């Protein structure tokens, strides 16, 4: 019999706001670039934790300007042309807050569950993303990869988030839009919900989460 759920840990991008991966794919296609190649060049293999410049940025090892230079070099090597990540990343600013997940998070706290935010992010983005949600109202704890020097799907960052909430993996549900991060959460013993890339996928994800809670 499964343990009762005492905590829910959410990702940020692709859960509370529209998926950054979807935005980048659309921006790449509009620029006449192969979206899959651009995803690999800009974000690296996102189901693994590597030395790709974006991964190093999210671990806080390098600054945004150095990551940009590394991504430009990778673009020239992979496709023979310059990919300007700042132009493509401007697409990530589009879209609004998914109120359904905000309401869900509030409901978890009202039900007495612990809530956490576990995000792969860059230190330079903090001033832009943190005002989007009332973090203190929604979450008992926030783990930002760039602040702790770890990023999903490294098992250590999941264990850190669990420790900071004082809960076990088997009594926690994790919600993320990147399938590699969902797999990583399950590997450490958490139940996990994958959120599809479109807004139409939100209802199915919330229904799956509710099934874990009941």
C-alpha positions as CSV (number, residue, x, y, z in Angstrom):
1,X,0.0,0.0,0.0
2,X,1.3,3.4,-1.0
3,X,2.3,5.9,1.8
4,X,0.0,8.9,2.1
5,X,1.3,11.9,0.2
6,X,2.8,14.5,2.6
7,X,4.4,16.8,0.0
8,X,4.2,17.9,-3.6
9,X,7.2,19.4,-5.4
10,X,6.7,21.4,-8.6
11,X,9.0,22.5,-11.4
12,X,8.5,26.1,-12.6
13,X,8.8,26.5,-16.4
14,X,6.4,24.2,-18.2
15,X,4.3,23.8,-15.1
16,X,3.4,27.3,-13.7
17,X,4.2,29.0,-17.0
18,X,4.3,27.8,-20.6
19,X,7.0,25.4,-21.6
20,X,10.4,27.0,-22.5
21,X,11.1,24.0,-24.8
22,X,7.9,24.6,-26.8
23,X,8.7,28.3,-27.1
24,X,12.2,27.6,-28.3
25,X,10.9,25.1,-30.9
26,X,8.5,27.6,-32.3
27,X,11.1,30.3,-32.4
28,X,13.6,28.0,-34.2
29,X,11.0,27.0,-36.8
30,X,10.1,30.6,-37.4
31,X,13.8,31.3,-38.1
32,X,14.1,28.4,-40.6
33,X,16.1,26.2,-38.2
34,X,15.7,22.5,-37.3
35,X,14.0,22.7,-33.9
36,X,15.5,19.4,-32.6
37,X,19.0,20.6,-33.5
38,X,18.4,24.0,-31.9
39,X,17.1,22.4,-28.7
40,X,20.3,20.2,-28.5
41,X,22.6,23.2,-29.3
42,X,20.9,25.6,-26.8
43,X,19.9,23.3,-24.0
44,X,22.0,20.2,-24.5
45,X,20.7,16.7,-23.8
46,X,18.1,17.7,-21.2
47,X,17.5,14.2,-19.9
48,X,21.1,14.1,-18.6
49,X,23.4,16.3,-16.5
50,X,26.5,17.1,-18.6
51,X,29.1,19.8,-19.2
52,X,27.0,21.5,-21.9
53,X,27.2,25.3,-21.4
54,X,23.5,25.5,-20.4
55,X,23.9,22.8,-17.8
56,X,27.0,24.6,-16.4
57,X,25.0,27.8,-16.3
58,X,22.1,26.1,-14.4
59,X,24.6,24.7,-11.9
60,X,26.0,28.2,-11.3
61,X,29.4,27.3,-12.6
62,X,29.6,29.9,-15.3
63,X,27.8,33.2,-16.1
64,X,25.3,33.8,-18.8
65,X,27.7,35.6,-21.2
66,X,30.1,32.6,-21.1
67,X,27.2,30.2,-21.6
68,X,26.1,32.2,-24.6
69,X,29.6,32.1,-26.2
70,X,29.7,28.3,-25.7
71,X,26.3,27.9,-27.3
72,X,27.2,30.1,-30.3
73,X,30.4,28.0,-30.8
74,X,28.3,24.8,-30.7
75,X,25.9,26.2,-33.2
76,X,28.7,27.0,-35.6
77,X,30.1,23.5,-35.2
78,X,26.8,21.6,-35.5
79,X,25.0,23.5,-38.3
80,X,27.6,25.9,-39.7
81,X,25.9,29.1,-38.7
82,X,25.5,31.3,-35.7
83,X,22.7,30.6,-33.4
84,X,22.1,33.6,-31.2
85,X,20.5,32.1,-28.0
86,X,19.5,35.5,-26.6
87,X,17.2,36.1,-29.6
88,X,15.7,32.7,-29.3
89,X,15.4,32.8,-25.6
90,X,13.3,36.0,-25.9
91,X,10.5,33.7,-26.8
92,X,10.6,32.3,-23.3
93,X,9.1,35.5,-22.0
94,X,5.8,34.9,-23.8
95,X,2.8,33.3,-22.3
96,X,1.1,33.7,-18.9
97,X,0.7,32.0,-15.6
98,X,-1.2,28.7,-15.5
99,X,-3.7,29.5,-12.9
100,X,-4.8,25.9,-12.6
101,X,-1.4,24.9,-11.1
102,X,-1.4,27.9,-8.8
103,X,-4.8,26.9,-7.5
104,X,-3.6,23.3,-7.1
105,X,-0.5,24.4,-5.2
106,X,-2.6,26.5,-2.8
107,X,-5.0,23.6,-2.3
108,X,-2.1,21.3,-1.3
109,X,-1.0,23.8,1.4
110,X,-4.6,24.2,2.6
111,X,-4.8,20.4,2.9
112,X,-1.7,20.4,5.2
113,X,0.8,19.1,2.7
114,X,4.3,20.5,2.3
115,X,4.9,22.2,-1.1
116,X,8.2,22.8,-2.8
117,X,9.6,24.4,-6.0
118,X,12.5,22.7,-7.7
119,X,13.8,24.5,-10.7
120,X,16.7,24.4,-13.1
121,X,17.5,28.0,-13.6
122,X,20.2,30.6,-14.2
123,X,21.2,33.1,-11.6
124,X,20.8,36.0,-14.0
125,X,17.1,35.0,-14.6
126,X,16.2,35.3,-10.9
127,X,14.9,38.9,-11.1
128,X,12.6,38.0,-14.0
129,X,11.0,34.7,-12.8
130,X,10.7,35.1,-9.0
131,X,8.1,38.0,-9.2
132,X,5.9,35.9,-11.4
133,X,4.5,33.8,-8.5
134,X,3.9,34.7,-4.8
135,X,6.6,32.3,-3.8
136,X,6.2,32.7,0.0
137,X,2.5,32.1,-0.2
138,X,2.8,29.0,-2.4
139,X,5.9,27.1,-1.3
140,X,7.5,26.0,1.9
141,X,10.8,25.8,0.2
142,X,12.4,26.8,-3.2
143,X,15.4,25.0,-4.6
144,X,17.1,26.9,-7.5
145,X,19.8,24.9,-9.3
146,X,22.0,27.8,-9.8
147,X,22.0,28.6,-6.0
148,X,22.8,25.0,-4.9
149,X,25.2,23.9,-7.6
150,X,23.1,20.9,-8.7
151,X,20.5,20.5,-11.4
152,X,17.9,17.9,-12.3
153,X,18.1,15.0,-13.1
154,X,21.1,14.7,-10.7
155,X,19.7,12.5,-7.8
156,X,21.3,14.8,-5.3
157,X,19.1,17.7,-6.0
158,X,15.9,15.7,-5.5
159,X,17.3,14.4,-2.1
160,X,18.2,18.0,-1.2
161,X,14.6,19.2,-1.9
162,X,13.2,16.3,0.1
163,X,15.6,17.0,3.1
164,X,14.7,20.7,3.1
165,X,11.0,19.8,3.3
166,X,11.7,17.1,5.8
167,X,9.8,14.4,3.9
168,X,10.6,11.0,2.4
169,X,10.6,10.2,-1.3
170,X,7.9,7.7,-1.0
171,X,5.5,10.2,0.5
172,X,6.2,12.9,-2.2
173,X,4.8,13.6,-5.7
174,X,7.0,15.5,-8.2
175,X,5.6,17.5,-11.1
176,X,7.7,18.5,-14.2
177,X,7.5,19.0,-17.9
178,X,10.8,17.4,-18.8
179,X,10.5,13.7,-19.0
180,X,14.1,13.2,-18.0
181,X,13.5,15.0,-14.8
182,X,10.4,12.9,-14.1
183,X,12.4,9.7,-14.7
184,X,15.0,11.1,-12.3
185,X,12.5,11.7,-9.6
186,X,11.1,8.2,-9.9
187,X,14.6,6.8,-9.7
188,X,15.0,8.3,-6.2
189,X,11.6,6.8,-5.1
190,X,9.2,9.7,-5.7
191,X,5.9,9.4,-7.5
192,X,6.0,11.7,-10.5
193,X,3.7,13.4,-13.0
194,X,4.7,14.5,-16.4
195,X,3.1,17.7,-17.8
196,X,2.8,17.7,-21.6
197,X,4.0,20.7,-23.6
198,X,0.7,22.3,-24.5
199,X,-1.9,24.1,-22.3
200,X,-4.4,21.4,-23.3
201,X,-2.2,18.9,-21.4
202,X,-2.7,20.7,-18.0
203,X,-6.0,19.0,-17.2
204,X,-4.6,15.5,-17.7
205,X,-1.5,16.3,-15.5
206,X,-3.7,17.6,-12.7
207,X,-6.0,14.6,-12.9
208,X,-2.9,12.3,-12.7
209,X,-1.7,14.3,-9.7
210,X,-5.1,14.0,-8.0
211,X,-5.0,10.2,-8.5
212,X,-1.7,10.1,-6.5
213,X,-3.3,12.2,-3.7
214,X,-6.5,10.2,-3.3
